[in-house]
Amino acid sequence: AQQDETGAYLIDRDPTYFGPILNYLRHGKLIINKELAEEGVLEEAEFYNIASLVRLVKERIRDNENRTSQGPVKHVYRVLQCQEEELTQMVSTMSDGWKFEQLISIGSSYNYGNEDQAEFLCVVSRELNNSTNGIVKEPSEKAKILQERGSRM
């Protein structure tokens, strides 16, 4: 490699793909902008011979290929009706894969004395993985334990 007058090495590589390499060396995380080709980052990681980064980028490329080969992602939506006091418990006990989407207040449908319980519709969604055998992934062990705890409260 060439050196300049200060003794710095001159490396003639594409600086576009060097950003993720530099950040990985700084803080150990792989961050690649969406518009940047992962194959380009892989090429640089291999050039600089950073084995751990080469593994990470290859994993990410493989994950992306698996995701695109499954076809378009489908979403399942659920609408749950609950009272104000049940909201926190319901959101905190949502199982793996369910994502909170929207909360719609539908006022209060009844009165007990002067207590006015607000009612809500809670919209949640989940990605439906198009696995070849059509099996929807079961919640993880941790989620199952949390669900059991939530139902005992």
Number of C-alpha atoms within 10 A of each C-alpha: 7 9 10 8 6 6 8 10 11 10 10 8 10 11 11 11 20 15 15 22 22 12 14 15 13 9 8 12 13 15 12 17 9 7 6 12 13 18 13 15 23 21 14 21 22 14 11 12 11 14 10 10 23 18 13 15 21 15 12 13 15 11 12 11 11 11 14 10 10 12 11 11 11 11 10 10 15 14 15 12 16 15 16 13 11 12 16 10 12 15 14 11 16 16 17 16 16 16 15 15 13 11 15 12 14 12 12 13 9 11 10 7 6 6 8 13 15 16 20 20 17 19 16 19 16 16 14 16 17 16 11 7 6 9 10 11 11 11 14 11 10 10 16 15 11 15 17 11 11 14 10 7 6
